[in-house]
Amino acid sequence: MGQSDHDTSAAQPIRDLDQLEEVFRSVEKPKAAYRIGIEVEKFGVRATDGAPLGYDGEHGVLRVLQALADRHGWAPQSETEGGPVISLVRGLGSITLEPGAQLELSGAPSEDIHQICSELYGHMAELESISAEMGLIWLGVGFHPLARQADLQWVPKQRYAIMQRYLPTKGSGAHDMMRRTATVQANLDFCSEADAMEKLRVCLVLAPLINAMTANSPFKEGRPAGTKSVRGQVWLNMDPSRSGLIPALWKKRDLRYRDYVEWALDAGMFLFKRSGQVVANTGQTFRDFMQNGFEGHHATFADWKLHVNTLFPEARIKSTFEVRPCDSLPTELACSVPALYTGLLYDDAALARTGAFADTFDFASVDAARPELVRAGLEASIGGRRARDLAVELLDIARSGLVARARLSAKGKDESVHLEKLGRLVEAGRCPADARVDGLSGTPAVAEILARCRA
């Protein structure tokens, strides 16, 4: 299928639901071609006082993008000719901006976790001199530890302006999600319908537990929040039609693409594009758009591809399989996220164990545990079972999958080396947030919070 709304095939009206499944079937890959991707978001702040990085101006993220382009070969990208720069590309990698000027590295598809870590550390090295000149530091936490909503600018991306207006009508966490949260995500491949849907099922089931394992947002507006993952708490207050655990997919086995399509059809739209121009269309479900159109426009395959990319469940299928429950982490821990999911999902024996492990959970117990998991991390429980014990079991499965892959680094280490730091925390019943707040009492100084939250 074509890649833009200008392509003839993509611009054709949708004929039936079978056509909608093609967006997933067209990106299936043989296992030999599997790759792994990472997306890492971080907050830029002024080193002297923790003031947040805006979009433009002396301390704006636009200046960071310009320096990366000038010094390191990144190419600036705009939505429209002559429009504001909102991203950079270099090869198969990109650097993009979230609505509150969070900087996101979307790494190139890699063969193993060793390559991913090398790319991530290289990215941080490219930022080092630029940050020193601008007096900036980068924070690797899941929720901005200092900024209030009033302190933040909006990045001038067309979609964000529509989301800014629409999402708060569906959930109180909308603006916080957009501007004060940050995450580490992993992108993986799938070889068939059955493979894609099994990966989706198990990752939806395990998302709250994995959020507790990687919880790393214990501060809010300069104070300890009393919660291990403020970011996780925010996501509990988002539009339920486009986020969360997709409970409809927990009710049956032998899931098909059609099950995901049916869920996506009933989520509200944001927009579609015609001749490169954005047409705002908030609230109409895609199913209704297909049936009735909007202001004389009719749903096309390109519209459907765009809609699928505006859905935010804890795991989703689009051009890759994407997992989304983790808080942003310091660089030394960030590679543990793709390592965890690669170990669970890419080795056949490990995936079978992961599926059997997921089968021991039911939706009612997991859903009921979510508020306590974001508050207490691995000190919480799910259906009477300690989250710490469950996390240890899950890590054991992931390690076995990485060892079986036998992808060695230049030092002869397999990919399980990238789980060691997270594993030590989990085995002690701790999550990254615990290290951020150890020994604190009262309201800490800004400098202390910045030192504890460095990326």
C-alpha positions as semicolon CSV with decimal commas, in nm:
position;residue;x (nm);y (nm);z (nm)
1;M;0,000;0,000;0,000
2;G;0,107;0,362;-0,052
3;Q;0,259;0,571;0,222
4;S;0,081;0,905;0,190
5;D;-0,258;1,052;0,115
6;H;-0,128;1,141;-0,233
7;D;-0,072;0,777;-0,334
8;T;-0,345;0,647;-0,563
9;S;-0,410;0,327;-0,368
10;A;-0,409;0,500;-0,030
11;A;-0,654;0,766;-0,150
12;Q;-0,917;0,517;-0,264
13;P;-1,233;0,494;-0,049
14;I;-1,242;0,196;0,186
15;R;-1,458;-0,082;0,045
16;D;-1,481;-0,329;0,337
17;L;-1,329;-0,426;0,671
18;D;-1,095;-0,679;0,509
19;Q;-0,911;-0,386;0,355
20;L;-0,842;-0,238;0,699
21;E;-0,646;-0,547;0,804
22;E;-0,401;-0,486;0,520
23;V;-0,226;-0,214;0,723
24;F;-0,101;-0,495;0,949
25;R;-0,062;-0,779;0,698
26;S;0,155;-0,561;0,475
27;V;0,425;-0,524;0,742
28;E;0,457;-0,888;0,849
29;K;0,819;-1,005;0,827
30;P;0,998;-1,340;0,829
31;K;1,168;-1,402;1,162
32;A;1,510;-1,375;0,999
33;A;1,430;-1,010;0,918
34;Y;1,317;-0,914;1,269
35;R;1,458;-0,591;1,403
36;I;1,427;-0,399;1,731
37;G;1,370;-0,027;1,783
38;I;1,377;0,204;2,082
39;E;1,207;0,537;2,145
40;V;1,344;0,742;2,435
41;E;1,188;1,067;2,554
42;K;1,354;1,310;2,795
43;F;1,298;1,655;2,940
44;G;1,543;1,938;2,882
45;V;1,580;2,193;3,165
46;R;1,802;2,486;3,247
47;A;2,084;2,363;3,470
48;T;2,080;2,667;3,697
49;D;1,717;2,655;3,809
50;G;1,541;2,363;3,640
51;A;1,327;2,588;3,417
52;P;1,175;2,377;3,138
53;L;1,300;2,386;2,783
54;G;1,055;2,566;2,554
55;Y;1,021;2,537;2,179
56;D;1,199;2,851;2,060
57;G;1,414;3,127;2,205
58;E;1,758;3,123;2,365
59;H;1,682;2,812;2,570
60;G;1,447;2,649;2,318
61;V;1,460;2,296;2,183
62;L;1,462;2,442;1,829
63;R;1,815;2,565;1,896
64;V;1,910;2,208;2,002
65;L;1,767;2,070;1,678
66;Q;1,954;2,327;1,472
67;A;2,282;2,241;1,641
68;L;2,230;1,868;1,589
69;A;2,163;1,934;1,222
70;D;2,467;2,161;1,181
71;R;2,714;1,938;1,365
72;H;2,596;1,580;1,324
73;G;2,428;1,547;0,987
74;W;2,064;1,541;1,091
75;A;1,817;1,684;0,837
76;P;1,546;1,922;0,968
77;Q;1,185;1,837;0,887
78;S;0,870;2,051;0,881
79;E;0,505;1,957;0,831
80;T;0,459;2,215;0,555
81;E;0,701;2,397;0,328
82;G;0,852;2,685;0,525
83;G;0,676;2,571;0,844
84;P;0,840;2,535;1,186
85;V;1,097;2,257;1,230
86;I;0,945;1,978;1,436
87;S;1,184;1,685;1,379
88;L;1,514;1,562;1,239
89;V;1,598;1,255;1,033
90;R;1,924;1,074;0,967
91;G;1,920;0,741;0,790
92;L;1,644;0,531;0,947
93;G;1,652;0,720;1,278
94;S;1,469;1,036;1,380
95;I;1,450;1,292;1,658
96;T;1,103;1,427;1,725
97;L;0,929;1,655;1,971
98;E;0,646;1,574;2,206
99;P;0,388;1,849;2,280
100;G;0,575;1,997;2,578
101;A;0,913;2,002;2,396
102;Q;1,022;1,663;2,526
103;L;1,301;1,541;2,297
104;E;1,253;1,188;2,159
105;L;1,510;0,970;1,988
106;S;1,348;0,710;1,762
107;G;1,637;0,482;1,690
108;A;1,705;0,302;1,365
109;P;1,585;-0,060;1,347
110;S;1,864;-0,270;1,502
111;E;1,959;-0,637;1,494
112;D;2,026;-0,660;1,867
113;I;2,022;-0,471;2,197
114;H;2,395;-0,406;2,181
115;Q;2,340;-0,191;1,871
116;I;2,051;-0,010;2,037
117;C;2,263;0,081;2,339
118;S;2,546;0,201;2,119
119;E;2,308;0,428;1,930
120;L;2,153;0,565;2,251
121;Y;2,488;0,647;2,410
122;G;2,600;0,804;2,081
123;H;2,290;1,024;2,083
124;M;2,363;1,142;2,435
125;A;2,724;1,216;2,334
126;E;2,601;1,430;2,043
127;L;2,388;1,630;2,286
128;E;2,670;1,682;2,536
129;S;2,853;1,983;2,391
130;I;2,530;2,148;2,274
131;S;2,380;2,113;2,621
132;A;2,690;2,253;2,789
133;E;2,687;2,559;2,563
134;M;2,317;2,621;2,628
135;G;2,336;2,547;3,000
136;L;2,095;2,253;2,973
137;I;2,068;1,914;3,137
138;W;1,843;1,624;3,038
139;L;1,615;1,437;3,273
140;G;1,531;1,069;3,231
141;V;1,213;1,036;3,437
142;G;0,853;0,955;3,350
143;F;0,696;1,280;3,470
144;H;0,844;1,629;3,476
145;P;0,969;1,665;3,834
146;L;0,944;2,045;3,849
147;A;0,726;2,208;3,583
148;R;0,367;2,315;3,620
149;Q;0,142;2,316;3,316
150;A;0,162;2,696;3,311
151;D;0,542;2,677;3,275
152;L;0,534;2,487;2,947
153;Q;0,502;2,592;2,583
154;W;0,322;2,397;2,310
155;V;0,522;2,260;2,020
156;P;0,367;2,395;1,694
157;K;0,264;2,064;1,540
158;Q;-0,078;2,059;1,378
159;R;-0,196;1,739;1,545
160;Y;-0,103;1,866;1,890
161;A;-0,328;2,171;1,859
162;I;-0,624;1,942;1,787
163;M;-0,534;1,704;2,070
164;Q;-0,494;1,999;2,307
165;R;-0,859;2,091;2,257
166;Y;-1,017;1,749;2,225
167;L;-0,846;1,511;2,468
168;P;-0,937;1,700;2,791
169;T;-1,303;1,635;2,708
170;K;-1,231;1,263;2,744
171;G;-1,003;1,245;3,047
172;S;-0,847;1,469;3,312
173;G;-0,494;1,345;3,242
174;A;-0,483;1,471;2,883
175;H;-0,257;1,776;2,907
176;D;-0,030;1,608;3,160
177;M;0,006;1,310;2,928
178;M;0,097;1,537;2,640
179;R;0,337;1,778;2,808
180;R;0,458;1,638;3,140
181;T;0,515;1,267;3,073
182;A;0,802;1,084;2,905
183;T;0,857;0,720;2,822
184;V;1,089;0,455;2,685
185;Q;0,916;0,238;2,424
186;A;1,023;-0,066;2,228
187;N;0,925;-0,149;1,870
188;L;0,933;-0,506;1,744
189;D;0,824;-0,710;1,443
190;F;0,574;-0,992;1,388
191;C;0,561;-1,267;1,129
192;S;0,190;-1,349;1,107
193;E;-0,155;-1,261;1,230
194;A;-0,137;-1,520;1,509
195;D;0,207;-1,396;1,615
196;A;0,105;-1,030;1,618
197;M;-0,211;-1,092;1,818
198;E;-0,041;-1,319;2,073
199;K;0,227;-1,054;2,130
200;L;-0,045;-0,791;2,167
201;R;-0,245;-1,003;2,412
202;V;0,041;-1,088;2,645
203;C;0,180;-0,733;2,644
204;L;-0,157;-0,582;2,733
205;V;-0,191;-0,831;3,020
206;L;0,161;-0,762;3,150
207;A;0,167;-0,383;3,098
208;P;0,070;-0,280;3,456
209;L;0,331;-0,515;3,604
210;I;0,601;-0,387;3,367
211;N;0,506;-0,028;3,449
212;A;0,562;-0,113;3,817
213;M;0,902;-0,268;3,734
214;T;1,014;0,047;3,549
215;A;0,828;0,305;3,762
216;N;1,046;0,617;3,763
217;S;0,838;0,928;3,824
218;P;0,816;0,998;4,198
219;F;0,823;1,381;4,185
220;K;0,560;1,638;4,092
221;E;0,611;2,015;4,090
222;G;0,923;1,996;4,305
223;R;0,798;1,758;4,573
224;P;0,788;1,383;4,628
225;A;0,447;1,274;4,501
226;G;0,400;0,971;4,724
227;T;0,362;0,766;4,405
228;K;0,624;0,557;4,224
229;S;0,484;0,639;3,878
230;V;0,305;0,971;3,842
231;R;0,314;0,900;3,470
232;G;0,127;0,574;3,525
233;Q;-0,129;0,761;3,733
234;V;-0,181;1,011;3,450
235;W;-0,253;0,731;3,204
236;L;-0,528;0,601;3,432
237;N;-0,714;0,926;3,353
238;M;-0,701;0,922;2,974
239;D;-0,962;0,871;2,702
240;P;-1,064;0,506;2,766
241;S;-1,175;0,454;2,404
242;R;-0,819;0,495;2,272
243;S;-0,591;0,396;2,564
244;G;-0,548;0,139;2,838
245;L;-0,562;-0,241;2,828
246;I;-0,831;-0,301;2,557
247;P;-1,049;-0,529;2,774
248;A;-1,235;-0,662;2,469
249;L;-0,919;-0,849;2,367
250;W;-0,904;-1,035;2,701
251;K;-1,230;-1,218;2,640
252;K;-1,120;-1,465;2,373
253;R;-0,831;-1,673;2,248
254;D;-0,732;-1,713;1,884
255;L;-0,743;-1,338;1,836
256;R;-0,744;-1,203;1,482
257;Y;-0,653;-0,870;1,327
258;R;-1,026;-0,813;1,296
259;D;-1,056;-0,799;1,677
260;Y;-0,811;-0,509;1,691
261;V;-0,974;-0,344;1,390
262;E;-1,318;-0,359;1,557
263;W;-1,178;-0,189;1,869
264;A;-0,998;0,080;1,666
265;L;-1,308;0,154;1,460
266;D;-1,492;0,270;1,771
267;A;-1,221;0,510;1,893
268;G;-1,271;0,880;1,827
269;M;-1,072;1,041;1,548
270;F;-0,846;1,346;1,569
271;L;-0,804;1,446;1,206
272;F;-0,740;1,338;0,850
273;K;-0,549;1,501;0,564
274;R;-0,650;1,614;0,218
275;S;-0,393;1,751;-0,029
276;G;-0,148;1,791;0,256
277;Q;-0,389;1,998;0,466
278;V;-0,516;1,884;0,806
279;V;-0,892;1,851;0,849
280;A;-0,990;1,845;1,217
281;N;-1,249;1,580;1,294
282;T;-1,263;1,518;1,667
283;G;-1,495;1,273;1,826
284;Q;-1,644;1,097;1,525
285;T;-1,553;0,730;1,539
286;F;-1,375;0,589;1,240
287;R;-1,664;0,347;1,197
288;D;-1,904;0,638;1,159
289;F;-1,662;0,818;0,927
290;M;-1,655;0,509;0,705
291;Q;-2,032;0,484;0,700
292;N;-2,132;0,850;0,677
293;G;-1,828;1,057;0,580
294;F;-1,749;1,404;0,715
295;E;-1,829;1,733;0,542
296;G;-1,825;1,567;0,201
297;H;-1,508;1,367;0,264
298;H;-1,504;0,987;0,266
299;A;-1,273;0,753;0,454
300;T;-0,963;0,631;0,270
301;F;-0,692;0,379;0,351
302;A;-0,454;0,667;0,427
303;D;-0,705;0,801;0,680
304;W;-0,718;0,460;0,845
305;K;-0,338;0,437;0,870
306;L;-0,330;0,780;1,032
307;H;-0,609;0,688;1,274
308;V;-0,430;0,369;1,384
309;N;-0,126;0,584;1,472
310;T;-0,333;0,811;1,699
311;L;-0,445;0,530;1,932
312;F;-0,256;0,495;2,261
313;P;-0,319;0,156;2,428
314;E;-0,041;0,008;2,642
315;A;0,057;-0,206;2,341
316;R;-0,045;-0,145;1,982
317;I;0,002;-0,266;1,627
318;K;0,089;-0,028;1,345
319;S;0,389;-0,053;1,109
320;T;0,560;-0,234;1,398
321;F;0,444;-0,383;1,726
322;E;0,491;-0,113;1,992
323;V;0,495;-0,150;2,371
324;R;0,426;0,161;2,576
325;P;0,390;0,110;2,955
326;C;0,736;0,215;3,076
327;D;0,841;0,541;3,238
328;S;1,139;0,718;3,087
329;L;1,463;0,600;3,245
330;P;1,824;0,716;3,281
331;T;2,043;0,609;2,991
332;E;2,205;0,329;3,190
333;L;1,864;0,165;3,236
334;A;1,685;0,260;2,914
335;C;1,816;-0,035;2,714
336;S;1,655;-0,271;2,964
337;V;1,314;-0,195;2,809
338;P;1,382;-0,332;2,457
339;A;1,593;-0,605;2,618
340;L;1,301;-0,716;2,835
341;Y;1,054;-0,729;2,549
342;T;1,298;-0,889;2,305
343;G;1,366;-1,164;2,555
344;L;0,996;-1,223;2,617
345;L;0,876;-1,210;2,256
346;Y;1,147;-1,301;2,001
347;D;1,246;-1,650;2,114
348;D;0,973;-1,909;2,049
349;A;1,021;-2,097;2,376
350;A;1,027;-1,773;2,578
351;L;0,715;-1,645;2,402
352;A;0,535;-1,969;2,491
353;R;0,638;-1,925;2,856
354;T;0,532;-1,559;2,844
355;G;0,192;-1,661;2,708
356;A;0,146;-1,923;2,981
357;F;0,248;-1,667;3,243
358;A;-0,004;-1,416;3,104
359;D;-0,273;-1,684;3,123
360;T;-0,247;-1,676;3,503
361;F;-0,397;-1,324;3,512
362;D;-0,756;-1,213;3,462
363;F;-0,872;-0,868;3,360
364;A;-1,065;-0,792;3,680
365;S;-0,763;-0,857;3,902
366;V;-0,516;-0,667;3,684
367;D;-0,746;-0,370;3,636
368;A;-0,822;-0,350;4,008
369;A;-0,449;-0,356;4,088
370;R;-0,348;-0,073;3,855
371;P;-0,389;0,221;4,099
372;E;-0,181;0,044;4,366
373;L;0,083;-0,063;4,114
374;V;0,145;0,296;4,004
375;R;0,148;0,411;4,366
376;A;0,358;0,139;4,529
377;G;0,542;-0,026;4,240
378;L;0,669;-0,373;4,323
379;E;0,538;-0,343;4,678
380;A;0,187;-0,385;4,536
381;S;0,013;-0,711;4,451
382;I;-0,206;-0,848;4,171
383;G;-0,484;-1,083;4,270
384;G;-0,313;-1,168;4,596
385;R;0,031;-1,229;4,436
386;R;0,322;-0,999;4,516
387;A;0,428;-0,786;4,222
388;R;0,793;-0,840;4,317
389;D;0,763;-1,219;4,282
390;L;0,580;-1,186;3,951
391;A;0,845;-0,947;3,820
392;V;1,126;-1,186;3,916
393;E;0,951;-1,464;3,724
394;L;0,903;-1,241;3,421
395;L;1,268;-1,138;3,420
396;D;1,372;-1,503;3,430
397;I;1,170;-1,567;3,114
398;A;1,322;-1,265;2,942
399;R;1,675;-1,367;3,033
400;S;1,617;-1,715;2,894
401;G;1,496;-1,566;2,566
402;L;1,798;-1,338;2,534
403;V;2,044;-1,616;2,617
404;A;1,878;-1,839;2,357
405;R;1,919;-1,566;2,091
406;A;2,295;-1,578;2,157
407;R;2,365;-1,234;2,011
408;L;2,709;-1,148;2,147
409;S;2,871;-0,809;2,197
410;A;3,231;-0,731;2,111
411;K;3,311;-0,835;2,470
412;G;3,143;-1,171;2,425
413;K;2,834;-1,086;2,634
414;D;2,487;-1,191;2,527
415;E;2,195;-0,946;2,539
416;S;2,091;-1,048;2,891
417;V;2,370;-0,819;3,015
418;H;2,130;-0,530;2,946
419;L;1,886;-0,665;3,208
420;E;2,140;-0,684;3,489
421;K;2,081;-0,341;3,645
422;L;1,703;-0,368;3,626
423;G;1,727;-0,725;3,756
424;R;1,916;-0,617;4,068
425;L;1,645;-0,364;4,145
426;V;1,361;-0,610;4,086
427;E;1,519;-0,883;4,295
428;A;1,542;-0,635;4,583
429;G;1,174;-0,544;4,538
430;R;1,265;-0,198;4,415
431;C;1,193;0,009;4,105
432;P;1,399;0,300;3,963
433;A;1,180;0,553;4,148
434;D;1,308;0,421;4,480
435;A;1,661;0,530;4,392
436;R;1,533;0,876;4,302
437;V;1,389;0,935;4,652
438;D;1,622;0,736;4,879
439;G;1,718;0,944;5,183
440;L;1,497;1,243;5,099
441;S;1,288;1,414;5,361
442;G;1,068;1,720;5,330
443;T;1,084;1,932;5,015
444;P;1,419;1,885;4,839
445;A;1,614;2,165;4,673
446;V;1,579;2,197;4,297
447;A;1,948;2,109;4,253
448;E;1,893;1,787;4,445
449;I;1,599;1,683;4,228
450;L;1,792;1,760;3,909
451;A;2,089;1,555;4,028
452;R;1,864;1,256;4,103
453;C;1,672;1,272;3,773
454;R;1,955;1,304;3,523
455;A;1,920;1,113;3,199
